[in-house]
Amino acid sequence: MDNGAAIGAGVGAILAIPGFFGGLASGASTGAAIGGALGTLPIGTLTVPGTVIGGIIGASIGGVLGAAAPIIGCALLGAGTGYVAPQSIPQVLP
């Protein structure tokens, strides 16, 4: 049974935790920089600084990408290596 992709995705899920927080920080700073360049943005009757809106949008995008990247990458790496579980391990019945 070729289960390299499953094992890789499991390892990637562990790495997704720091990836999520790193993506939040990176996305927030990048989004705030882009939003700051836009100046203030009108939202309804309010005028909100672009850094706030950009930071919120950037953090949400960065968090998702930061968490997804290690899962996808490790799954592809595991699938490429084609790890095959040993078939000689005996099954233990309850």
PARO-957405 format. One record per atom (N, C-alpha, C, O, CB): chain; residue number from 0; x, y, z; atom name. Coordinates in Angstrom, 3 decimals, always signed. Glycine has a CB too. Layout:
BEGIN
<tike A NUM <X Y Z> CA>
...
END
This chain:
BEGIN
<tike A 0 <+0.847 -1.183 +0.000> N>
<tike A 0 <+0.000 +0.000 +0.000> CA>
<tike A 0 <+0.890 +1.243 +0.000> C>
<tike A 0 <+1.725 +1.412 +0.889> O>
<tike A 0 <-0.963 +0.000 +1.228> CB>
<tike A 1 <+0.715 +2.098 -0.980> N>
<tike A 1 <+1.501 +3.322 -1.080> CA>
<tike A 1 <+0.819 +4.408 -0.252> C>
<tike A 1 <-0.235 +4.921 -0.629> O>
<tike A 1 <+1.661 +3.769 -2.569> CB>
<tike A 2 <+1.424 +4.747 +0.863> N>
<tike A 2 <+0.807 +5.745 +1.738> CA>
<tike A 2 <+1.742 +6.913 +2.012> C>
<tike A 2 <+1.640 +7.564 +3.052> O>
<tike A 2 <+0.387 +5.105 +3.050> CB>
<tike A 3 <+2.647 +7.177 +1.089> N>
<tike A 3 <+3.578 +8.291 +1.271> CA>
<tike A 3 <+2.876 +9.629 +1.365> C>
<tike A 3 <+3.271 +10.486 +2.156> O>
<tike A 3 <+4.568 +8.326 +0.143> CB>
<tike A 4 <+1.821 +9.820 +0.552> N>
<tike A 4 <+1.101 +11.093 +0.584> CA>
<tike A 4 <+0.394 +11.292 +1.915> C>
<tike A 4 <+0.355 +12.406 +2.438> O>
<tike A 4 <+0.091 +11.164 -0.560> CB>
<tike A 5 <-0.167 +10.222 +2.467> N>
<tike A 5 <-0.861 +10.338 +3.750> CA>
<tike A 5 <+0.115 +10.652 +4.882> C>
<tike A 5 <-0.173 +11.476 +5.749> O>
<tike A 5 <-1.626 +9.047 +4.059> CB>
<tike A 6 <+1.255 +9.998 +4.866> N>
<tike A 6 <+2.257 +10.267 +5.889> CA>
<tike A 6 <+2.786 +11.701 +5.743> C>
<tike A 6 <+2.965 +12.409 +6.734> O>
<tike A 6 <+3.418 +9.243 +5.795> CB>
<tike A 7 <+3.028 +12.111 +4.511> N>
<tike A 7 <+3.493 +13.479 +4.272> CA>
<tike A 7 <+2.487 +14.517 +4.726> C>
<tike A 7 <+2.866 +15.537 +5.301> O>
<tike A 7 <+3.795 +13.679 +2.807> CB>
<tike A 8 <+1.199 +14.268 +4.475> N>
<tike A 8 <+0.171 +15.215 +4.917> CA>
<tike A 8 <+0.097 +15.274 +6.432> C>
<tike A 8 <-0.168 +16.335 +6.998> O>
<tike A 8 <-1.193 +14.832 +4.345> CB>
<tike A 9 <+0.328 +14.142 +7.098> N>
<tike A 9 <+0.341 +14.140 +8.563> CA>
<tike A 9 <+1.477 +14.968 +9.120> C>
<tike A 9 <+1.300 +15.718 +10.080> O>
<tike A 9 <+0.440 +12.725 +9.086> CB>
<tike A 10 <+2.648 +14.829 +8.513> N>
<tike A 10 <+3.793 +15.651 +8.939> CA>
<tike A 10 <+3.513 +17.118 +8.636> C>
<tike A 10 <+3.822 +17.999 +9.439> O>
<tike A 10 <+5.105 +15.192 +8.232> CB>
<tike A 11 <+2.927 +17.371 +7.472> N>
<tike A 11 <+2.596 +18.750 +7.102> CA>
<tike A 11 <+1.584 +19.383 +8.031> C>
<tike A 11 <+1.628 +20.590 +8.269> O>
<tike A 11 <+2.072 +18.794 +5.698> CB>
<tike A 12 <+0.661 +18.573 +8.566> N>
<tike A 12 <-0.324 +19.111 +9.503> CA>
<tike A 12 <+0.333 +19.612 +10.782> C>
<tike A 12 <-0.114 +20.593 +11.376> O>
<tike A 12 <-1.367 +18.053 +9.837> CB>
<tike A 13 <+1.386 +18.939 +11.197> N>
<tike A 13 <+2.128 +19.412 +12.379> CA>
<tike A 13 <+2.831 +20.731 +12.055> C>
<tike A 13 <+2.831 +21.658 +12.866> O>
<tike A 13 <+3.168 +18.342 +12.850> CB>
<tike A 14 <+3.422 +20.808 +10.876> N>
<tike A 14 <+4.124 +22.031 +10.475> CA>
<tike A 14 <+3.155 +23.169 +10.150> C>
<tike A 14 <+3.558 +24.330 +10.084> O>
<tike A 14 <+5.013 +21.751 +9.266> CB>
<tike A 15 <+1.882 +22.836 +9.949> N>
<tike A 15 <+0.905 +23.872 +9.611> CA>
<tike A 15 <+0.627 +24.801 +10.780> C>
<tike A 15 <+0.193 +25.935 +10.577> O>
<tike A 15 <-0.388 +23.238 +9.148> CB>
<tike A 16 <+0.868 +24.339 +12.000> N>
<tike A 16 <+0.590 +25.180 +13.173> CA>
<tike A 16 <+1.495 +26.416 +13.185> C>
<tike A 16 <+0.986 +27.536 +13.229> O>
<tike A 16 <+0.781 +24.368 +14.478> CB>
<tike A 17 <+2.830 +26.245 +13.147> N>
<tike A 17 <+3.645 +27.468 +13.074> CA>
<tike A 17 <+3.476 +28.204 +11.755> C>
<tike A 17 <+3.625 +29.424 +11.698> O>
<tike A 17 <+5.108 +27.130 +13.277> CB>
<tike A 18 <+3.162 +27.463 +10.692> N>
<tike A 18 <+2.935 +28.114 +9.403> CA>
<tike A 18 <+1.749 +29.056 +9.439> C>
<tike A 18 <+1.763 +30.108 +8.800> O>
<tike A 18 <+2.726 +27.079 +8.325> CB>
<tike A 19 <+0.722 +28.680 +10.188> N>
<tike A 19 <-0.465 +29.525 +10.321> CA>
<tike A 19 <-0.120 +30.846 +10.999> C>
<tike A 19 <-0.494 +31.917 +10.520> O>
<tike A 19 <-1.557 +28.795 +11.114> CB>
<tike A 20 <+0.601 +30.758 +12.123> N>
<tike A 20 <+0.929 +31.980 +12.857> CA>
<tike A 20 <+1.936 +32.834 +12.097> C>
<tike A 20 <+1.855 +34.062 +12.119> O>
<tike A 20 <+1.477 +31.636 +14.238> CB>
<tike A 21 <+2.877 +32.189 +11.429> N>
<tike A 21 <+3.809 +32.946 +10.598> CA>
<tike A 21 <+3.105 +33.629 +9.442> C>
<tike A 21 <+3.419 +34.766 +9.090> O>
<tike A 21 <+4.899 +32.037 +10.069> CB>
<tike A 22 <+2.149 +32.923 +8.855> N>
<tike A 22 <+1.367 +33.512 +7.761> CA>
<tike A 22 <+0.515 +34.678 +8.231> C>
<tike A 22 <+0.348 +35.663 +7.511> O>
<tike A 22 <+0.478 +32.460 +7.125> CB>
<tike A 23 <-0.030 +34.566 +9.454> N>
<tike A 23 <-0.804 +35.681 +10.010> CA>
<tike A 23 <+0.053 +36.934 +10.115> C>
<tike A 23 <-0.345 +38.012 +9.674> O>
<tike A 23 <-1.369 +35.311 +11.392> CB>
<tike A 24 <+1.226 +36.781 +10.702> N>
<tike A 24 <+2.096 +37.937 +10.910> CA>
<tike A 24 <+2.574 +38.525 +9.586> C>
<tike A 24 <+2.547 +39.739 +9.381> O>
<tike A 24 <+3.295 +37.546 +11.768> CB>
<tike A 25 <+3.007 +37.647 +8.703> N>
<tike A 25 <+3.516 +38.117 +7.417> CA>
<tike A 25 <+2.415 +38.767 +6.587> C>
<tike A 25 <+2.611 +39.823 +5.987> O>
<tike A 25 <+4.140 +36.962 +6.640> CB>
<tike A 26 <+1.251 +38.114 +6.564> N>
<tike A 26 <+0.129 +38.668 +5.802> CA>
<tike A 26 <-0.357 +39.989 +6.362> C>
<tike A 26 <-0.708 +40.897 +5.609> O>
<tike A 26 <-1.012 +37.686 +5.773> CB>
<tike A 27 <-0.378 +40.100 +7.690> N>
<tike A 27 <-0.835 +41.349 +8.304> CA>
<tike A 27 <+0.105 +42.502 +7.975> C>
<tike A 27 <-0.342 +43.605 +7.660> O>
<tike A 27 <-0.950 +41.186 +9.823> CB>
<tike A 28 <+1.401 +42.245 +8.047> N>
<tike A 28 <+2.351 +43.333 +7.765> CA>
<tike A 28 <+2.325 +43.721 +6.289> C>
<tike A 28 <+2.382 +44.903 +5.951> O>
<tike A 28 <+3.777 +42.920 +8.173> CB>
<tike A 29 <+2.239 +42.724 +5.415> N>
<tike A 29 <+2.179 +43.024 +3.981> CA>
<tike A 29 <+0.883 +43.744 +3.637> C>
<tike A 29 <+0.883 +44.725 +2.893> O>
<tike A 29 <+2.304 +41.735 +3.151> CB>
<tike A 30 <-0.225 +43.243 +4.189> N>
<tike A 30 <-1.517 +43.887 +3.933> CA>
<tike A 30 <-1.572 +45.298 +4.467> C>
<tike A 30 <-2.143 +46.183 +3.830> O>
<tike A 30 <-2.631 +43.081 +4.540> CB>
<tike A 31 <-0.985 +45.519 +5.635> N>
<tike A 31 <-0.974 +46.863 +6.204> CA>
<tike A 31 <-0.143 +47.816 +5.342> C>
<tike A 31 <-0.498 +48.984 +5.180> O>
<tike A 31 <-0.425 +46.830 +7.638> CB>
<tike A 32 <+0.956 +47.314 +4.794> N>
<tike A 32 <+1.784 +48.156 +3.927> CA>
<tike A 32 <+1.037 +48.535 +2.653> C>
<tike A 32 <+1.085 +49.682 +2.208> O>
<tike A 32 <+3.092 +47.437 +3.574> CB>
<tike A 33 <+0.345 +47.553 +2.072> N>
<tike A 33 <-0.425 +47.842 +0.851> CA>
<tike A 33 <-1.584 +48.778 +1.171> C>
<tike A 33 <-1.840 +49.741 +0.447> O>
<tike A 33 <-0.955 +46.531 +0.208> CB>
<tike A 34 <-2.287 +48.480 +2.275> N>
<tike A 34 <-3.405 +49.337 +2.665> CA>
<tike A 34 <-2.956 +50.743 +3.021> C>
<tike A 34 <-3.665 +51.711 +2.746> O>
<tike A 34 <-4.140 +48.731 +3.833> CB>
<tike A 35 <-1.784 +50.859 +3.630> N>
<tike A 35 <-1.269 +52.186 +3.955> CA>
<tike A 35 <-0.978 +53.013 +2.717> C>
<tike A 35 <-1.129 +54.235 +2.724> O>
<tike A 35 <-0.020 +52.066 +4.785> CB>
<tike A 36 <-0.562 +52.345 +1.660> N>
<tike A 36 <-0.300 +53.056 +0.409> CA>
<tike A 36 <-1.587 +53.574 -0.216> C>
<tike A 36 <-1.577 +54.558 -0.956> O>
<tike A 36 <+0.427 +52.145 -0.577> CB>
<tike A 37 <-2.699 +52.902 +0.087> N>
<tike A 37 <-3.990 +53.337 -0.457> CA>
<tike A 37 <-4.572 +54.503 +0.333> C>
<tike A 37 <-5.458 +55.202 -0.158> O>
<tike A 37 <-4.979 +52.176 -0.464> CB>
<tike A 38 <-4.086 +54.717 +1.546> N>
<tike A 38 <-4.613 +55.793 +2.380> CA>
<tike A 38 <-5.820 +55.335 +3.169> C>
<tike A 38 <-5.830 +54.220 +3.691> O>
<tike A 38 <-4.977 +56.996 +1.528> CB>
<tike A 39 <-6.830 +56.169 +3.265> N>
<tike A 39 <-8.048 +55.814 +4.010> CA>
<tike A 39 <-9.080 +55.249 +3.048> C>
<tike A 39 <-9.153 +55.644 +1.884> O>
<tike A 39 <-8.625 +57.049 +4.765> CB>
<tike A 40 <-9.870 +54.324 +3.554> N>
<tike A 40 <-10.884 +53.672 +2.733> CA>
<tike A 40 <-12.267 +53.932 +3.330> C>
<tike A 40 <-12.462 +53.766 +4.534> O>
<tike A 40 <-10.609 +52.148 +2.623> CB>
<tike A 41 <-13.218 +54.335 +2.505> N>
<tike A 41 <-14.570 +54.555 +3.023> CA>
<tike A 41 <-15.318 +53.229 +3.170> C>
<tike A 41 <-15.400 +52.442 +2.227> O>
<tike A 41 <-15.353 +55.506 +2.098> CB>
<tike A 42 <-15.857 +52.999 +4.354> N>
<tike A 42 <-16.696 +51.818 +4.600> CA>
<tike A 42 <-18.003 +52.327 +5.179> C>
<tike A 42 <-18.075 +52.708 +6.347> O>
<tike A 42 <-15.994 +50.776 +5.576> CB>
<tike A 43 <-19.029 +52.329 +4.350> N>
<tike A 43 <-20.301 +52.907 +4.770> CA>
<tike A 43 <-20.121 +54.384 +5.039> C>
<tike A 43 <-19.685 +55.133 +4.164> O>
<tike A 43 <-20.850 +52.193 +6.021> CB>
<tike A 44 <-20.453 +54.804 +6.240> N>
<tike A 44 <-20.289 +56.211 +6.609> CA>
<tike A 44 <-18.967 +56.458 +7.327> C>
<tike A 44 <-18.666 +57.593 +7.695> O>
<tike A 44 <-21.446 +56.662 +7.490> CB>
<tike A 45 <-18.173 +55.404 +7.532> N>
<tike A 45 <-16.906 +55.531 +8.248> CA>
<tike A 45 <-15.750 +55.673 +7.269> C>
<tike A 45 <-15.829 +55.242 +6.119> O>
<tike A 45 <-16.679 +54.321 +9.165> CB>
<tike A 46 <-14.705 +56.270 +7.740> N>
<tike A 46 <-13.451 +56.313 +6.993> CA>
<tike A 46 <-12.406 +55.575 +7.817> C>
<tike A 46 <-12.021 +56.019 +8.899> O>
<tike A 46 <-13.003 +57.794 +6.688> CB>
<tike A 47 <-11.956 +54.447 +7.291> N>
<tike A 47 <-11.053 +53.560 +8.027> CA>
<tike A 47 <-9.666 +53.635 +7.398> C>
<tike A 47 <-9.541 +53.635 +6.173> O>
<tike A 47 <-11.583 +52.089 +8.028> CB>
<tike A 48 <-8.620 +53.700 +8.228> N>
<tike A 48 <-7.264 +53.683 +7.656> CA>
<tike A 48 <-7.017 +52.404 +6.851> C>
<tike A 48 <-7.412 +51.309 +7.250> O>
<tike A 48 <-6.208 +53.810 +8.774> CB>
<tike A 49 <-6.366 +52.575 +5.731> N>
<tike A 49 <-6.082 +51.426 +4.872> CA>
<tike A 49 <-5.214 +50.387 +5.547> C>
<tike A 49 <-5.287 +49.203 +5.219> O>
<tike A 49 <-5.418 +51.880 +3.610> CB>
<tike A 50 <-4.382 +50.826 +6.502> N>
<tike A 50 <-3.529 +49.865 +7.205> CA>
<tike A 50 <-4.361 +48.860 +7.993> C>
<tike A 50 <-3.990 +47.691 +8.100> O>
<tike A 50 <-2.564 +50.595 +8.144> CB>
<tike A 51 <-5.486 +49.312 +8.545> N>
<tike A 51 <-6.346 +48.410 +9.323> CA>
<tike A 51 <-7.010 +47.390 +8.416> C>
<tike A 51 <-6.972 +46.189 +8.684> O>
<tike A 51 <-7.414 +49.205 +10.094> CB>
<tike A 52 <-7.620 +47.875 +7.340> N>
<tike A 52 <-8.308 +46.969 +6.407> CA>
<tike A 52 <-7.304 +46.030 +5.753> C>
<tike A 52 <-7.542 +44.825 +5.667> O>
<tike A 52 <-9.077 +47.770 +5.323> CB>
<tike A 53 <-6.196 +46.570 +5.297> N>
<tike A 53 <-5.172 +45.732 +4.665> CA>
<tike A 53 <-4.605 +44.700 +5.612> C>
<tike A 53 <-4.338 +43.567 +5.211> O>
<tike A 53 <-4.054 +46.588 +4.132> CB>
<tike A 54 <-4.416 +45.080 +6.876> N>
<tike A 54 <-3.903 +44.134 +7.870> CA>
<tike A 54 <-4.854 +42.994 +8.126> C>
<tike A 54 <-4.431 +41.845 +8.250> O>
<tike A 54 <-3.617 +44.839 +9.160> CB>
<tike A 55 <-6.146 +43.298 +8.209> N>
<tike A 55 <-7.150 +42.248 +8.449> CA>
<tike A 55 <-7.228 +41.297 +7.261> C>
<tike A 55 <-7.215 +40.078 +7.429> O>
<tike A 55 <-8.540 +42.872 +8.719> CB>
<tike A 56 <-7.308 +41.860 +6.069> N>
<tike A 56 <-7.398 +41.015 +4.863> CA>
<tike A 56 <-6.104 +40.221 +4.674> C>
<tike A 56 <-6.141 +39.031 +4.363> O>
<tike A 56 <-7.684 +41.882 +3.602> CB>
<tike A 57 <-4.971 +40.878 +4.861> N>
<tike A 57 <-3.687 +40.199 +4.680> CA>
<tike A 57 <-3.464 +39.094 +5.687> C>
<tike A 57 <-2.915 +38.046 +5.349> O>
<tike A 57 <-2.564 +41.188 +4.771> CB>
<tike A 58 <-3.887 +39.317 +6.932> N>
<tike A 58 <-3.710 +38.291 +7.959> CA>
<tike A 58 <-4.551 +37.061 +7.654> C>
<tike A 58 <-4.090 +35.933 +7.828> O>
<tike A 58 <-4.073 +38.845 +9.338> CB>
<tike A 59 <-5.783 +37.273 +7.200> N>
<tike A 59 <-6.629 +36.115 +6.907> CA>
<tike A 59 <-6.090 +35.314 +5.727> C>
<tike A 59 <-6.076 +34.083 +5.770> O>
<tike A 59 <-8.060 +36.564 +6.620> CB>
<tike A 60 <-5.652 +35.990 +4.689> N>
<tike A 60 <-5.080 +35.280 +3.535> CA>
<tike A 60 <-3.768 +34.606 +3.920> C>
<tike A 60 <-3.536 +33.449 +3.571> O>
<tike A 60 <-4.853 +36.251 +2.352> CB>
<tike A 61 <-2.911 +35.327 +4.636> N>
<tike A 61 <-1.617 +34.769 +5.036> CA>
<tike A 61 <-1.758 +33.572 +5.957> C>
<tike A 61 <-0.999 +32.609 +5.842> O>
<tike A 61 <-0.786 +35.828 +5.713> CB>
<tike A 62 <-2.721 +33.618 +6.872> N>
<tike A 62 <-2.927 +32.492 +7.779> CA>
<tike A 62 <-3.350 +31.228 +7.046> C>
<tike A 62 <-2.860 +30.137 +7.339> O>
<tike A 62 <-3.965 +32.847 +8.816> CB>
<tike A 63 <-4.261 +31.381 +6.091> N>
<tike A 63 <-4.720 +30.218 +5.320> CA>
<tike A 63 <-3.591 +29.647 +4.474> C>
<tike A 63 <-3.369 +28.436 +4.459> O>
<tike A 63 <-5.908 +30.600 +4.420> CB>
<tike A 64 <-2.883 +30.516 +3.777> N>
<tike A 64 <-1.783 +30.029 +2.936> CA>
<tike A 64 <-0.643 +29.455 +3.772> C>
<tike A 64 <-0.027 +28.460 +3.387> O>
<tike A 64 <-1.255 +31.157 +2.051> CB>
<tike A 65 <-0.364 +30.078 +4.910> N>
<tike A 65 <+0.700 +29.579 +5.777> CA>
<tike A 65 <+0.400 +28.214 +6.350> C>
<tike A 65 <+1.315 +27.422 +6.580> O>
<tike A 65 <+0.943 +30.540 +6.893> CB>
<tike A 66 <-0.880 +27.924 +6.587> N>
<tike A 66 <-1.258 +26.609 +7.107> CA>
<tike A 66 <-1.357 +25.569 +5.997> C>
<tike A 66 <-1.021 +24.403 +6.208> O>
<tike A 66 <-2.584 +26.700 +7.849> CB>
<tike A 67 <-1.811 +25.977 +4.831> N>
<tike A 67 <-2.028 +25.014 +3.747> CA>
<tike A 67 <-0.729 +24.593 +3.067> C>
<tike A 67 <-0.598 +23.452 +2.625> O>
<tike A 67 <-2.969 +25.602 +2.716> CB>
<tike A 68 <+0.219 +25.502 +2.984> N>
<tike A 68 <+1.447 +25.208 +2.229> CA>
<tike A 68 <+2.213 +23.998 +2.744> C>
<tike A 68 <+2.607 +23.163 +1.930> O>
<tike A 68 <+2.351 +26.401 +2.257> CB>
<tike A 69 <+2.451 +23.850 +4.068> N>
<tike A 69 <+3.193 +22.665 +4.508> CA>
<tike A 69 <+2.428 +21.362 +4.301> C>
<tike A 69 <+3.032 +20.324 +4.030> O>
<tike A 69 <+3.552 +22.803 +5.963> CB>
<tike A 70 <+1.105 +21.408 +4.426> N>
<tike A 70 <+0.313 +20.180 +4.226> CA>
<tike A 70 <+0.418 +19.732 +2.770> C>
<tike A 70 <+0.678 +18.563 +2.487> O>
<tike A 70 <-1.182 +20.409 +4.618> CB>
<tike A 71 <+0.213 +20.669 +1.860> N>
<tike A 71 <+0.269 +20.326 +0.439> CA>
<tike A 71 <+1.686 +19.919 +0.040> C>
<tike A 71 <+1.885 +18.926 -0.661> O>
<tike A 71 <-0.209 +21.510 -0.422> CB>
<tike A 72 <+2.663 +20.697 +0.494> N>
<tike A 72 <+4.045 +20.404 +0.125> CA>
<tike A 72 <+4.524 +19.057 +0.635> C>
<tike A 72 <+5.165 +18.305 -0.100> O>
<tike A 72 <+4.947 +21.478 +0.643> CB>
<tike A 73 <+4.220 +18.748 +1.882> N>
<tike A 73 <+4.664 +17.467 +2.442> CA>
<tike A 73 <+3.909 +16.299 +1.819> C>
<tike A 73 <+4.475 +15.222 +1.635> O>
<tike A 73 <+4.479 +17.456 +3.963> CB>
<tike A 74 <+2.637 +16.504 +1.494> N>
<tike A 74 <+1.886 +15.434 +0.833> CA>
<tike A 74 <+2.466 +15.137 -0.545> C>
<tike A 74 <+2.581 +13.976 -0.938> O>
<tike A 74 <+0.400 +15.815 +0.712> CB>
<tike A 75 <+2.829 +16.185 -1.276> N>
<tike A 75 <+3.446 +15.972 -2.590> CA>
<tike A 75 <+4.808 +15.313 -2.461> C>
<tike A 75 <+5.161 +14.440 -3.253> O>
<tike A 75 <+3.581 +17.296 -3.339> CB>
<tike A 76 <+5.570 +15.732 -1.465> N>
<tike A 76 <+6.878 +15.110 -1.245> CA>
<tike A 76 <+6.728 +13.640 -0.875> C>
<tike A 76 <+7.466 +12.787 -1.369> O>
<tike A 76 <+7.649 +15.853 -0.145> CB>
<tike A 77 <+5.761 +13.349 +0.003> N>
<tike A 77 <+5.528 +11.952 +0.385> CA>
<tike A 77 <+5.050 +11.105 -0.784> C>
<tike A 77 <+5.450 +9.950 -0.931> O>
<tike A 77 <+4.514 +11.883 +1.507> CB>
<tike A 78 <+4.187 +11.692 -1.619> N>
<tike A 78 <+3.717 +10.956 -2.795> CA>
<tike A 78 <+4.860 +10.705 -3.768> C>
<tike A 78 <+4.911 +9.664 -4.422> O>
<tike A 78 <+2.587 +11.724 -3.495> CB>
<tike A 79 <+5.768 +11.656 -3.860> N>
<tike A 79 <+6.902 +11.488 -4.766> CA>
<tike A 79 <+7.873 +10.422 -4.312> C>
<tike A 79 <+8.474 +9.737 -5.139> O>
<tike A 79 <+7.628 +12.780 -4.918> CB>
<tike A 80 <+8.036 +10.273 -3.002> N>
<tike A 80 <+8.944 +9.243 -2.508> CA>
<tike A 80 <+8.308 +7.863 -2.570> C>
<tike A 80 <+9.011 +6.854 -2.625> O>
<tike A 80 <+9.370 +9.554 -1.081> CB>
<tike A 81 <+6.981 +7.814 -2.562> N>
<tike A 81 <+6.273 +6.538 -2.698> CA>
<tike A 81 <+6.549 +5.569 -1.578> C>
<tike A 81 <+6.809 +4.393 -1.833> O>
<tike A 81 <+6.631 +5.898 -3.987> CB>
<tike A 82 <+6.501 +6.028 -0.345> N>
<tike A 82 <+6.738 +5.145 +0.799> CA>
<tike A 82 <+5.722 +4.017 +0.804> C>
<tike A 82 <+4.518 +4.253 +0.696> O>
<tike A 82 <+6.672 +5.932 +2.125> CB>
<tike A 83 <+6.205 +2.803 +0.929> N>
<tike A 83 <+5.340 +1.630 +0.979> CA>
<tike A 83 <+5.506 +0.986 +2.343> C>
<tike A 83 <+6.615 +0.646 +2.753> O>
<tike A 83 <+5.672 +0.619 -0.169> CB>
<tike A 84 <+4.398 +0.823 +3.034> N>
<tike A 84 <+4.454 +0.229 +4.379> CA>
<tike A 84 <+4.862 -1.227 +4.271> C>
<tike A 84 <+4.420 -1.927 +3.360> O>
<tike A 84 <+3.086 +0.355 +5.107> CB>
<tike A 85 <+5.699 -1.693 +5.184> N>
<tike A 85 <+6.081 -3.113 +5.163> CA>
<tike A 85 <+4.874 -4.019 +5.345> C>
<tike A 85 <+4.030 -3.785 +6.210> O>
<tike A 85 <+7.112 -3.404 +6.254> CB>
<tike A 86 <+4.803 -5.035 +4.536> N>
<tike A 86 <+3.666 -5.958 +4.614> CA>
<tike A 86 <+3.940 -7.099 +5.590> C>
<tike A 86 <+3.063 -7.927 +5.836> O>
<tike A 86 <+3.344 -6.524 +3.227> CB>
<tike A 87 <+5.147 -7.148 +6.144> N>
<tike A 87 <+5.484 -8.256 +7.006> CA>
<tike A 87 <+5.082 -8.017 +8.468> C>
<tike A 87 <+5.293 -8.885 +9.315> O>
<tike A 87 <+6.958 -8.526 +6.918> CB>
<tike A 88 <+4.508 -6.849 +8.766> N>
<tike A 88 <+4.075 -6.581 +10.134> CA>
<tike A 88 <+2.793 -7.382 +10.413> C>
<tike A 88 <+1.795 -7.199 +9.717> O>
<tike A 88 <+3.841 -5.045 +10.357> CB>
<tike A 89 <+2.809 -8.249 +11.402> N>
<tike A 89 <+1.614 -9.061 +11.649> CA>
<tike A 89 <+0.476 -8.218 +12.214> C>
<tike A 89 <+0.695 -7.259 +12.954> O>
<tike A 89 <+1.939 -10.209 +12.610> CB>
<tike A 90 <-0.707 -8.591 +11.855> N>
<tike A 90 <-1.903 -7.936 +12.379> CA>
<tike A 90 <-2.213 -8.492 +13.754> C>
<tike A 90 <-2.228 -9.707 +13.949> O>
<tike A 90 <-3.110 -8.126 +11.427> CB>
<tike A 91 <-2.457 -7.618 +14.695> N>
<tike A 91 <-2.800 -8.038 +16.042> CA>
<tike A 91 <-4.298 -7.879 +16.217> C>
<tike A 91 <-4.840 -6.778 +16.130> O>
<tike A 91 <-2.018 -7.221 +17.112> CB>
<tike A 92 <-4.948 -8.993 +16.463> N>
<tike A 92 <-6.406 -8.966 +16.636> CA>
<tike A 92 <-6.736 -8.770 +18.104> C>
<tike A 92 <-6.017 -9.262 +18.974> O>
<tike A 92 <-7.058 -10.270 +16.102> CB>
<tike A 93 <-7.815 -8.058 +18.387> N>
<tike A 93 <-8.179 -7.834 +19.803> CA>
<tike A 93 <-8.682 -9.122 +20.456> C>
<tike A 93 <-9.031 -9.120 +21.637> O>
<tike A 93 <-9.262 -6.734 +19.914> CB>
END
